[in-house]
Amino acid sequence: MTAPAPVPVNVHGTAIVIGTTGLLFTGPSGAGKSMVALHCMTEARSRGLFSALVSDDQVMVSIEGGRVVARAPASIAGLAELRGAGIVSVETIEAAVLHRAIRPIAPPFAERLAPEGETVEVLPGHLLPLTRLPLAGGCTAFSLLAAIHPEITGT
């Protein structure tokens, strides 16, 4: 007898892949998740790295083989919302294993340092390490992400 197919849960966020790393951008509505994720994809491509959208706004998350996997609902596959501009078509992939959650944060920053070992529970009992990504003038989101996690760029 085969195991039942995993039941996906709809998580509010934006999921992308850079290289082989799956990232889930999380945070409240209007926090800039979509814009930052799309910016990171564009910057990664300009540096010769693979990048693609998995899903924007609604991410269907399930556990497959012990890993957290993201997919897009069929109704929004290949689409992303740019707040204030509208809906755009974006190069996508069907599914990705998620390795880390990213939370864009805007100044003023409440804390100088993020708590060590911070995580986010994407499904009951399934945590992803969480990185706070400060959005500050003079630095691009991808440059900061690459500085915090150089493994994403393969360096």
N, C-alpha and C positions, 0 to 999 in steps of 0.2 A: 504494500500500500504506500502511495506517495504522500508526502506532507502537503497540507493545503498551501495554496499560493499565499504569499504575504499580503496582508491587508494594508494598503497605503493610507497614510494619514496626511491631511492637507496642512502644511506648515506655512505660515506667512513669512516670506523672505524671497531672496533671489539666489539661485544656485548657478554657479559657473564652474568651468574647469580651466586651469592654467597649467600648461604642461600636462602632468598626470595628477595634479592635485585638485580635488574637488572642494570648493569653498561655498559655504552657505552664508550669505549676508543677512543678518538679522537686525531687528530693532523696530521701534514704533513706526507707524505710518508717517511718511514725510521726513524720515531721518536721512534719506538720500541713498538707500540701499541700491536701487536700480541704477542711478547715475554713477555711483562709485563702482559698482560691479562692471558696468559697460565701459567705464573709463579704464579700469584695470585690464579688461579684455583687449581694448584698443592698444594700450601701452605695451602689453605683453606681445601682441602681434608685431608691433613696430620694432621689438627687440628680437624677432625671429622665433618667438615661442608660440606653440599651439594654444589657442583659447577659443572657447565656445560657451554659449548660454545653454543651460539645461532648462531653467524655467524662471519666470519673473512673476512676482507677487504671490502666486500659489505654487508651492513645491510639494509634490506628492512623495512622501518619504516612507520607506519600508526597510525592513531588515532582511537581507538576503545573504546567506552564507556567513552570518555573524557581522556583516558590514552594513553601514547606513547607506542606502541607495536613494538617489533623487531622480525624479522624472517630472515631466510637465503634464498637466491635464491636456487632453487632446484639443480642447476648445481654445487654448492660448499658446500651444506649441509654436515656437519660432517668433513670438511677439514679446515686446518689452514696452513698458510705459515710461515715457520721459515726462515727468511731472511738468506741466506748463507748456509742453510741446505736442504731446499726443502719443499714439501707439506707432512703434516702428518694427520692421522686420529685422531679425538678427540671426546670424548663423548659429545653429544649435546642434547639439548632440542629443540622442534619445535618452540616455541615462548616464549617471556618474556616481561613483562611490564618493561620499563626502568624508573629508579628512579633518576639516576645521571649520569653525564658525567665525565670522568676522562681523564686528559691530562698529559701524562708522559712528564717530562721536565728534561733535562740533564744539569749538571753544564757547565759553570759558570751560576749561577742564576742571572738574570737581576734585580730582586726585592727580597728584604728580606721577604716581606709578600705579599701574593696574595691579589688582590682586594676583598673587602668584597662583598658578594652577587653576585659573578660572575656567569653568565649563558651562555649557548650556545643554539642557536635557531636550533633545529633539523628539524622542519617543520615550515612553515610560521605561526607565532603566537603561537608556542608551544616551550617553553623553558625547559631546564633541568638545575638544579644547576650544576655548574662546579667545580671540585676539581682539582687543580694542584698537581701532584704527583711527587715530586723530586726524581730523581734516583741518589743516592749517594752511594759511596763505604761504606761498613760496615753495611748497612741496606738493608733488602730485601724490594722489592716493596710492598709485602703483609703486612709486619710489619708496614710500614709507612702508608699504606691505613687503616689498623686496628687502628692505633694510631689517625689518623685524623677522622675516622668514626667508632668508636667502635660498633655502632649499627649493622654494617654488620656482626660482629662476634656474635651478640646476647648478648654482655656485656654492 
